[in-house]
Amino acid sequence: MKATLQIRQAVRPWIKKAQARVLVGVSGGADSMALAIGTYLEAREADVEVIALIIDHDLQEGSAGVAEVAREDLLKRGITHVIIKKVNVVMTDGLEASARRARYSAFNEAISDLDPDFFFLAHTLNDQAESVLLGLARGSGTRSLSGMAEVNGKFVRPLLDVGREVTLACCVENQIVPWSDPHNEDPAYSRVRVRHEILPLMEERIGPGIVDALGRSAKILRQDSDALDSYALGFLGDWQGGGFEITDLAQLPQAVRIRVLREAIFRTGAPLGSLSADHLAPVEALITDWHGQGVISLPGGVKVERISGRLSLLAQA
């Protein structure tokens, strides 16, 4: 039971911190089934309740049956509290993003209802490596390259240092036949192409260990990003709108200044996640390359303008 032990070791620090219960998000796939089993085995020795939340996205024929099979597998292995939640995926910005939004809405509702100490998500080292390469392709900076956070509020990803081969082996050890999502084999999705084409090619041409290296890079970049974000938030303090003296912004290192501008624009009214490097570049130029540019219009109706030595940020009425 070597793989099962690795899963248990990954969740152990979090189980030790838990006071009452943990929630585990389950899809029926190998990663989440292995996480649920490993968490249960570790938690029962610590008298911590484990609740499995199975999400049925209702995107494919037979999805309810997949959820029920996963539920029965978990019940047979000792997890007595298993919830199936069917979500309504509203297509607005692609299948992956829309499904994720619906899934996290259900997760947050469960957190509100059940008040767990932690909510475990089953992202692995392989998922992290894929995220780093996708972030690199987007060209959206160190935060994107730093991949997924291990901790975000009550959400915890205990398996970010555990490879997918371990979760598959854990399922074999526990006689679980995991569900294989057809979407995970569809080359129409960028993540699938990275998983099945780009990473194997890198392993072949550059050498083994690419997934581990990308995971380490993500961890280092997240530490760097956290430090720069802290610097930027310290500069902003309780700033709630208006503007800044250009001289104050000009003295900041560019990496910090960009973060200050991004956060200030969000606080002024731009939707979170709506700003790209292309949005921020002309705002930065108002400080570092001023030659009489006019008002810059940004998502959410935010207007940025340089007036008499100040950078003014206003929300459109």
BATORMAR-370747 format. One line per field, with one value per residue (C-alpha): x negated, y, z. Coordinates in Angstrom, 3 decimals, m for minus. Layout:
residues N
px = (X/...) .
py = (Y/...) .
pz = (Z/...) .
//
This chain:
residues 317
px = (0.000/m2.890/m0.868/1.931/m0.660/m1.986/1.512/1.944/m1.384/m0.352/2.887/1.493/0.357/3.826/5.643/3.526/4.715/8.379/10.686/13.870/14.284/12.856/14.651/13.205/14.257/14.764/15.327/14.966/11.557/8.363/6.988/10.067/10.911/7.362/7.506/10.839/9.607/6.273/7.993/10.496/7.812/5.769/8.714/10.333/7.244/7.498/11.266/11.876/15.022/14.626/17.428/17.123/18.861/19.367/20.078/22.240/21.784/24.568/22.598/22.560/25.075/24.759/23.133/25.587/24.539/20.854/21.601/23.550/20.734/18.258/20.637/20.985/17.203/16.650/19.403/17.920/14.577/15.919/16.827/20.372/21.193/21.209/23.143/23.948/24.543/25.785/24.776/26.107/23.264/24.148/21.970/20.531/16.773/15.982/16.722/13.783/14.273/18.052/17.873/15.293/17.502/20.481/18.320/16.851/20.282/21.324/18.101/18.660/22.269/21.108/18.534/21.267/23.616/21.145/18.420/15.447/11.984/10.655/11.956/9.519/9.076/7.319/4.977/1.668/m1.914/m1.000/1.867/m0.532/m3.065/m0.330/0.814/m2.712/m3.036/0.409/m0.527/m3.735/m1.748/0.558/m2.392/m0.572/m3.379/m4.791/m1.437/m0.152/m3.431/m3.214/m0.330/2.203/1.912/1.674/3.966/6.680/8.973/10.474/9.474/6.369/4.560/2.568/1.401/m0.545/m3.776/m2.256/m2.374/0.608/m1.041/m0.656/3.086/3.551/1.546/3.575/6.768/5.262/4.218/7.752/9.437/11.095/11.774/11.775/13.872/12.018/13.544/13.733/13.020/9.570/8.772/10.195/7.373/9.719/8.702/5.322/4.703/5.230/2.720/0.196/0.801/0.607/m1.638/m3.763/m4.911/m5.750/m7.723/m9.636/m10.402/m11.644/m13.735/m14.990/m15.056/m13.035/m11.955/m10.226/m7.033/m8.978/m11.024/m7.926/m6.360/m9.450/m9.464/m5.819/m6.568/m9.504/m7.562/m4.625/m6.962/m8.335/m4.851/m3.624/m6.539/m5.912/m2.173/m2.861/m5.097/m2.370/0.387/m1.814/m2.165/1.596/2.598/6.292/6.426/10.026/9.917/8.991/5.409/1.671/m1.185/m3.169/m6.429/m5.349/m4.553/m7.699/m9.989/m8.555/m10.239/m8.258/m7.188/m5.665/m4.196/m2.313/m0.799/0.184/1.872/3.693/5.021/6.006/7.929/9.753/10.616/11.953/14.394/12.806/14.003/11.485/9.458/10.401/7.013/4.327/0.815/2.227/4.580/1.832/m0.881/0.700/1.438/m2.208/m3.186/m1.327/m4.028/m7.169/m6.581/m4.411/m3.893/m0.381/1.687/5.422/7.855/7.458/10.688/10.530/12.936/15.729/15.911/12.717/11.027/7.364/5.836/2.731/3.704/1.282/m1.279/1.274/2.623/6.405/8.613/12.357/15.294/17.683/20.993) .
py = (0.000/2.317/4.785/4.943/5.754/8.623/10.088/9.739/11.441/14.335/14.978/14.246/17.804/19.123/16.375/17.188/20.803/19.893/20.152/18.476/17.721/18.053/18.122/16.442/17.414/14.290/13.824/10.037/10.326/8.767/11.896/12.732/9.125/8.557/11.775/10.800/7.340/8.585/11.353/8.947/6.477/9.223/11.058/8.081/7.688/11.352/11.278/13.794/13.458/13.191/14.319/13.602/16.017/14.530/17.089/16.032/18.668/17.050/17.701/14.163/11.385/9.055/11.597/10.755/7.108/8.064/10.034/7.134/4.648/6.950/7.290/3.509/3.045/5.559/4.098/0.612/1.917/3.507/7.089/7.258/10.861/11.214/14.002/14.163/17.681/18.288/21.727/23.867/24.842/28.118/28.466/31.972/31.792/28.257/24.838/24.625/28.053/27.704/24.266/25.511/28.437/26.134/23.675/26.295/27.757/24.325/24.042/27.403/26.533/23.308/25.229/27.583/24.722/22.264/24.544/22.231/23.035/22.477/21.655/19.343/19.596/16.848/18.815/16.986/17.823/17.079/19.564/22.146/21.556/21.935/25.179/26.608/25.897/27.350/30.442/30.751/30.600/33.380/35.638/36.964/37.254/35.515/35.074/33.032/31.098/30.261/27.915/26.929/27.900/25.118/27.087/29.582/30.262/26.915/25.321/23.134/21.182/18.556/16.667/19.403/17.512/14.126/12.836/11.450/8.042/7.852/8.537/5.902/3.394/4.249/3.377/0.055/m0.702/m0.019/m1.857/1.270/1.628/5.424/7.244/8.664/11.970/12.068/15.811/14.932/13.242/15.902/17.799/20.733/21.843/23.482/21.623/18.274/19.165/20.184/16.925/14.512/16.316/19.101/17.568/14.154/15.931/17.952/14.788/13.130/16.012/17.677/14.763/13.248/15.241/18.111/17.789/17.931/20.898/22.843/22.117/23.443/26.529/27.182/27.050/29.481/31.871/31.850/32.836/35.676/36.805/36.728/38.951/41.469/41.478/42.187/45.133/46.519/46.123/47.845/50.813/50.951/50.614/51.482/53.399/53.384/55.556/58.851/58.871/58.901/61.332/60.354/60.874/58.322/55.715/56.443/55.553/52.037/49.072/48.291/44.838/46.441/49.404/47.121/45.313/48.606/49.739/46.434/46.397/50.079/49.506/46.562/48.648/51.351/48.938/46.667/43.048/40.744/38.837/41.223/42.923/41.694/42.957/44.817/46.729/47.693/48.696/52.036/52.856/52.213/54.483/57.377/57.204/56.147/57.376/60.471/62.460/63.813/60.616/60.896/58.985/55.201/53.180/49.854/46.992/47.861/51.439/52.485/55.570/56.395/59.756/61.792/65.257/67.827/65.354/62.898/59.600/59.821/56.710/57.135/54.752/55.604/56.809) .
pz = (0.000/m0.790/m2.880/m0.308/2.330/0.191/m0.041/3.721/4.355/2.097/3.995/7.466/8.344/7.565/9.427/12.478/12.270/11.805/14.794/13.581/9.872/6.395/3.072/m0.019/m3.533/m5.668/m9.379/m9.537/m11.229/m9.901/m8.223/m6.186/m5.319/m4.064/m2.056/m0.496/0.506/1.851/3.784/5.323/6.395/8.002/9.551/11.247/13.441/14.436/15.082/12.296/10.192/6.420/4.108/0.395/m1.991/m5.450/m8.147/m11.081/m13.793/m15.843/m19.029/m20.380/m20.723/m17.752/m15.432/m12.647/m12.894/m12.646/m9.483/m7.977/m8.700/m6.971/m4.022/m3.668/m3.872/m1.071/1.114/0.745/1.951/5.098/4.217/5.578/4.667/0.881/m0.849/m4.563/m5.828/m9.368/m10.623/m13.422/m15.750/m17.472/m20.565/m20.696/m21.279/m22.392/m20.939/m18.545/m16.980/m16.814/m15.199/m12.719/m11.721/m11.128/m9.192/m6.888/m6.255/m4.953/m2.945/m1.262/m0.503/1.171/3.210/4.379/5.288/6.839/8.270/7.657/8.926/5.399/1.936/0.127/m3.646/m5.602/m7.874/m8.290/m9.228/m12.850/m12.731/m11.332/m14.105/m16.712/m15.090/m15.214/m18.939/m19.646/m17.647/m19.638/m22.877/m21.664/m20.832/m17.772/m15.237/m12.194/m10.453/m13.378/m13.605/m9.911/m10.647/m8.020/m4.372/m1.815/0.500/m0.395/2.540/3.525/0.222/0.497/m2.227/m0.309/m3.425/m5.230/m4.536/m5.462/m9.036/m10.927/m11.055/m7.268/m7.326/m10.033/m7.994/m4.894/m6.759/m7.820/m4.238/m3.016/m5.899/m7.231/m10.950/m11.405/m13.946/m16.932/m18.038/m21.864/m21.697/m20.344/m23.668/m25.984/m27.766/m28.285/m24.782/m24.235/m20.976/m22.709/m25.419/m22.765/m20.876/m23.792/m26.273/m24.808/m21.517/m23.045/m25.794/m23.194/m21.242/m24.428/m25.773/m22.589/m20.193/m17.359/m14.339/m16.178/m14.139/m10.875/m12.103/m13.125/m9.747/m7.951/m10.165/m9.344/m5.614/m5.922/m8.143/m5.719/m2.888/m5.022/m6.038/m2.445/m1.394/m4.198/m3.505/0.155/m0.805/m3.085/m0.489/2.072/m0.277/m0.862/2.768/3.122/m0.179/m1.433/m4.518/m6.094/m7.245/m6.555/m6.898/m9.990/m8.081/m5.458/m8.090/m10.113/m7.223/m6.875/m8.590/m11.737/m10.515/m7.417/m9.283/m11.698/m8.726/m7.115/m10.324/m10.790/m7.228/m7.388/m10.617/m9.050/m5.991/m8.282/m9.895/m12.509/m12.161/m10.523/m13.110/m15.924/m16.390/m18.752/m19.391/m22.411/m20.110/m17.670/m20.153/m21.185/m17.529/m16.687/m19.599/m17.972/m15.302/m17.157/m20.745/m20.430/m23.661/m23.275/m23.569/m23.009/m20.798/m20.664/m20.462/m18.611/m17.799/m15.408/m16.632/m14.838/m16.301/m15.683/m16.541/m15.698/m14.417/m12.989/m11.748/m10.353/m11.631/m11.346/m11.192/m11.492/m11.803/m14.602/m13.156) .
//
